[in-house]
Amino acid sequence: MKKFKHVFLLIVLITAALVTLALFGLKINNGNKTAIELKGIHEMRYGIDIRGGVEAIYKPRDLKRLPTDTELESARVIMETRLDSKGILDREVTVDKANGTILIRFPWKSTEKDFNPQKAIAELGQTAHLTFRDPSGNILVDGKNIKKSTAVYNSQQQEDVVDLQFDAEGTKLFADATGKFLNQKIGIYMDETLLSNPTVQSQITEGTAMITGMKDAKEAASLASQIESGSLPFSLESSSHSTISPSLGMGALDVMAKAGIVAFILVCIFMLLYYRLLGFVACIALTIQATGQLLAVSVPQFTLTLPGIAAIILSIGMGVDANVIISERIREELKSGKSLPNALNRFPSGIFLCL
């Protein structure tokens, strides 16, 4: 019995720590540098519908002709990859093949206060740099040495793979690399983002390579497109840009947040009054669930939109349903004459409730 009291106390302390972290975040400095920074809910990155953002039109820089459809698609993949690496999932990237431009819309950063569109879009238009690197991070082969990258189905191995073809320089460099790092991993990077980290199974000297381990044809096609885009011969510049006003705004966020907090408090009061001890434990479980979801969005700086907030509130409602069902089942066991420990034995995940 004493053991379970300690477990229960530990869970309460963990819950308090999570709530504190979610509310205030965490920042640890090492001298003049920030060693660890975990952003709380007040530093979340909100979507365009809440906070607004940037709209920019990109065109090739120093290119005397219209880019081909393949080049524009490669540029789009680069944009998508760079936005993914920053955790910006609420975005729109549209290719205008007729005019040879790319339209992109994305939300502001959580810490951005000056709303400088040029600063926000500058790094997105840089020429992509695809590289093959050894385990220590040294560059072995450059993306410009790749002639072709395609996703194919290997009938012998019965799996989807990515087929690579190198030029003469790339063939020599890749042969040296695969010979030196046999049975080791060679990472494929877009800028500083790791795309794939395959293991070298044999030395490759003929200028063609095959990347295995793809989950499906979609993953193989995505990787092949990203590698192909690494040899994009031009950079992009913003021909025009503007700020986007939020479609709903922070006012809608405040209303929804207040409604969610009030609903959460009312649910906890009901659970406490009706189920008492079991209700108290249910409130702790719901608190852990809510704070865990918020931290999962705020710490990596994923974009939170109003539909996302609604989804979090809905998931809490589903969690309440589950706790009500479990609590009612335990009460039935208690009414049948069983002790609390025996009633909880029917719910292994809730055995820590025993006090």
C-alpha positions in Angstrom: 0.0 0.0 0.0 2.8 2.4 0.9 4.5 1.6 -2.4 1.4 2.8 -4.4 1.2 6.0 -2.3 4.8 6.8 -3.4 3.9 6.1 -7.0 0.8 8.3 -6.8 2.8 11.1 -5.2 5.4 10.8 -8.0 2.7 11.1 -10.7 1.3 14.2 -9.0 4.7 15.8 -8.9 5.3 14.9 -12.6 2.0 16.5 -13.5 2.8 19.7 -11.6 6.2 19.8 -13.4 4.5 19.4 -16.8 2.0 22.1 -16.1 4.7 24.5 -15.0 6.8 23.7 -18.1 3.8 24.2 -20.4 2.9 27.6 -18.8 6.4 29.1 -18.4 8.7 27.0 -20.6 12.3 26.4 -19.7 15.5 28.2 -20.6 19.0 27.3 -19.4 21.9 29.5 -20.3 25.5 28.4 -20.6 27.4 31.6 -20.3 26.2 33.9 -23.1 24.6 31.0 -25.0 21.3 29.3 -24.5 22.1 25.6 -23.8 18.5 24.4 -23.5 15.3 26.2 -24.5 11.8 24.6 -24.3 9.1 27.0 -25.3 5.8 27.1 -23.4 2.3 27.7 -24.6 2.8 31.5 -24.6 5.5 31.1 -27.3 3.6 28.8 -29.7 3.7 29.3 -33.4 0.2 30.0 -34.6 -1.2 29.5 -38.0 -2.1 32.1 -40.6 -5.8 31.9 -39.5 -4.8 33.2 -36.0 -1.8 35.4 -36.4 -1.3 36.1 -40.1 1.9 35.6 -41.9 3.8 36.1 -45.2 2.9 35.8 -48.8 5.8 35.9 -51.3 6.2 35.2 -55.0 9.6 33.7 -56.0 11.2 33.7 -59.4 14.6 32.4 -60.6 17.5 34.7 -60.1 19.8 35.5 -63.0 18.0 33.0 -65.3 17.4 34.4 -68.9 14.7 32.0 -69.7 11.6 30.6 -68.1 12.4 27.6 -65.9 11.2 24.2 -67.0 8.4 22.3 -65.3 11.0 19.9 -63.8 13.0 22.8 -62.4 10.0 24.5 -60.9 8.9 21.2 -59.3 12.5 20.8 -57.9 12.3 24.3 -56.5 8.9 23.5 -54.9 10.4 20.4 -53.2 13.3 22.5 -51.8 10.8 24.9 -50.4 8.7 22.1 -48.8 11.9 20.5 -47.3 13.1 23.7 -45.8 9.7 24.5 -44.3 9.4 21.0 -42.9 12.8 21.3 -41.2 11.5 24.4 -39.5 8.3 22.7 -38.3 6.2 25.0 -40.5 3.4 22.6 -41.6 0.6 25.2 -42.0 1.7 26.6 -45.4 0.8 26.8 -49.1 3.3 26.3 -51.9 1.9 26.8 -55.4 3.7 26.5 -58.7 2.8 28.9 -61.5 4.2 27.2 -64.6 2.9 29.8 -67.0 4.9 32.6 -65.4 7.7 30.5 -64.0 7.1 31.5 -60.4 6.3 29.9 -57.0 3.8 31.4 -54.6 4.3 30.6 -50.9 2.3 31.5 -47.8 3.4 30.7 -44.3 2.7 32.0 -40.7 4.9 34.1 -38.6 7.4 32.7 -36.1 6.3 32.7 -32.4 9.1 35.2 -31.5 8.8 37.4 -34.5 7.6 40.9 -33.5 8.9 43.2 -36.3 6.9 41.4 -39.0 9.7 41.9 -41.6 8.6 39.9 -44.6 12.0 40.2 -46.3 13.8 38.7 -43.3 11.3 35.9 -43.0 11.6 34.7 -46.6 15.3 35.4 -47.3 16.7 31.9 -46.6 14.0 30.1 -48.4 15.2 31.2 -51.8 18.8 30.2 -51.5 20.2 27.6 -53.8 19.8 24.1 -52.3 22.9 22.2 -51.5 22.6 18.4 -51.6 25.5 16.5 -50.2 26.5 12.9 -49.3 28.4 12.9 -46.0 30.4 10.4 -44.0 29.5 9.5 -40.3 31.7 12.4 -39.2 29.8 14.9 -41.4 32.5 15.4 -44.0 31.2 16.0 -47.6 32.0 13.0 -49.9 29.9 13.8 -53.0 28.1 17.0 -54.1 24.5 17.1 -55.4 25.7 18.6 -58.7 27.3 15.2 -59.5 24.0 13.4 -59.7 22.7 13.0 -63.2 19.4 11.4 -62.3 17.3 10.2 -59.4 14.2 8.0 -59.9 12.0 5.9 -57.8 11.6 2.3 -59.2 10.3 -1.0 -58.1 12.9 -3.7 -57.7 11.3 -6.9 -58.8 14.2 -9.1 -57.5 14.0 -7.7 -54.0 10.3 -6.9 -54.3 10.5 -3.5 -52.8 10.5 0.2 -53.9 13.9 1.7 -54.2 15.6 5.0 -55.3 17.9 4.6 -58.3 20.8 7.1 -58.6 23.1 7.9 -61.5 26.3 9.9 -61.1 28.4 11.8 -63.7 32.0 10.9 -64.3 33.3 13.0 -61.3 30.6 11.7 -59.1 31.2 8.1 -60.1 34.9 8.3 -59.0 34.0 10.1 -55.7 31.2 7.7 -54.9 33.4 4.7 -55.6 36.1 6.0 -53.2 33.4 6.8 -50.6 31.6 3.5 -50.7 35.0 1.6 -50.6 36.2 3.6 -47.6 32.9 3.4 -45.6 31.8 -0.1 -46.4 29.2 -1.4 -43.9 28.9 2.2 -42.6 26.2 4.8 -43.1 26.5 7.6 -45.7 24.0 10.4 -45.0 22.2 12.3 -47.7 21.6 16.0 -46.7 19.6 18.8 -48.2 21.3 21.8 -46.7 21.6 20.7 -43.1 18.5 18.5 -43.1 19.1 14.7 -43.2 17.0 13.1 -45.9 18.2 9.5 -45.7 21.0 7.6 -44.0 21.5 4.4 -45.9 24.2 1.7 -45.1 26.8 1.0 -47.7 26.5 -2.7 -48.5 29.2 -2.9 -51.2 31.6 -0.7 -53.1 29.9 1.0 -56.0 32.1 1.7 -59.0 29.8 1.8 -62.0 28.2 5.2 -61.3 24.8 3.8 -60.4 23.5 3.2 -56.9 20.3 2.0 -55.3 18.9 3.1 -52.0 16.8 0.4 -50.3 14.7 0.4 -47.1 11.8 2.5 -48.4 8.4 1.8 -46.7 6.4 2.3 -49.9 6.4 3.8 -53.3 5.4 7.2 -52.0 8.4 7.4 -49.7 10.7 6.3 -52.5 9.2 8.9 -54.9 9.5 11.7 -52.3 13.2 10.9 -51.6 14.0 10.6 -55.3 12.4 14.0 -55.9 14.3 15.6 -53.0 17.6 14.2 -54.3 16.8 15.3 -57.9 16.1 18.8 -56.7 19.5 19.0 -55.1 21.1 19.8 -58.4 18.9 22.9 -59.0 21.1 25.3 -61.1 19.6 28.6 -59.8 18.6 30.3 -56.7 15.2 32.0 -56.1 14.5 35.6 -55.2 11.3 37.2 -54.0 9.8 39.4 -56.7 7.1 40.6 -54.4 6.0 40.0 -50.8 3.3 41.2 -48.4 1.9 40.5 -45.0 -1.3 38.4 -44.6 -3.9 39.5 -42.1 -5.4 36.7 -39.9 -8.7 35.4 -41.2 -10.0 35.0 -37.7 -7.4 36.5 -35.4 -6.2 36.4 -31.9 -9.6 37.3 -30.6 -11.0 33.9 -31.8 -8.0 32.2 -30.2 -8.7 33.9 -26.9 -12.4 33.0 -27.0 -11.6 29.3 -27.8 -8.9 29.1 -25.2 -11.1 30.5 -22.5 -13.9 28.2 -23.5 -11.6 25.2 -23.3 -10.3 26.2 -19.9 -13.8 26.7 -18.5 -14.9 23.4 -20.0 -11.9 21.6 -18.5 -12.5 23.1 -15.0 -16.2 22.2 -15.1 -15.4 18.6 -16.2 -12.9 18.3 -13.4 -15.4 19.6 -10.8 -18.0 17.1 -12.0 -15.5 14.2 -11.8 -14.4 15.3 -8.3 -17.9 15.6 -7.0 -19.3 12.5 -8.6 -16.4 10.0 -8.4 -14.3 11.6 -5.6 -11.0 9.8 -5.5 -11.4 8.2 -8.9 -12.4 11.6 -10.2 -9.3 13.2 -8.8 -7.1 10.6 -10.6 -9.1 11.2 -13.8 -8.4 15.0 -13.5 -4.7 14.2 -13.1 -4.8 12.0 -16.2 -6.6 14.6 -18.2 -4.1 17.3 -17.1 -1.2 15.1 -18.3 -3.0 14.5 -21.6 -3.7 18.2 -22.2 -0.2 19.5 -21.2 1.5 16.7 -23.1 -0.4 17.7 -26.3 0.4 21.4 -25.8 4.1 20.7 -25.2 4.3 18.4 -28.2 3.2 21.4 -30.3 5.0 24.3 -28.5 8.5 22.7 -27.9 9.3 21.8 -31.5 7.5 24.9 -32.7 4.9 23.2 -34.8 2.2 25.4 -36.2 -1.1 25.5 -34.2 -4.3 26.4 -36.1 -7.8 26.9 -34.8 -8.8 23.4 -36.1 -5.8 22.0 -34.2 -7.0 23.6 -31.0 -10.5 22.2 -31.6 -8.9 18.7 -32.1 -7.1 19.0 -28.7 -10.3 20.0 -27.0 -12.1 17.1 -28.7 -9.4 14.6 -27.6 -9.9 15.8 -24.0 -13.6 15.0 -24.3 -12.8 11.5 -25.5 -10.4 11.1 -22.6 -13.2 12.1 -20.2 -15.5 9.4 -21.8 -12.8 6.8 -21.2 -12.3 7.8 -17.5 -16.1 7.8 -16.9 -16.4 4.3 -18.3 -13.4 3.0 -16.1 -14.7 4.8 -13.0 -18.2 3.4 -13.4 -16.8 -0.1 -13.9 -14.7 0.2 -10.7 -17.7 1.4 -8.8 -19.7 -1.7 -9.9 -16.8 -3.8 -8.6 -16.9 -2.0 -5.3 -20.7 -2.4 -5.0 -20.3 -6.1 -5.5 -18.3 -6.3 -2.3 -14.8 -6.3 -3.6 -12.1 -4.2 -2.0 -10.5 -1.3 -3.9 -7.3 -3.2 -4.6 -9.2 -6.2 -6.0 -11.5 -3.9 -8.1 -8.4 -2.2 -9.5 -6.9 -5.5 -10.5 -9.3 -5.6 -13.4 -7.5 -2.5 -14.7 -3.7 -3.0 -14.8 -3.1 0.5 -16.1 -4.9 2.0 -13.1 -3.5 -0.1 -10.3 -1.5 3.0 -9.1 -4.8 4.4 -7.9 -4.6 2.2 -4.8 -3.9 4.3 -1.8 
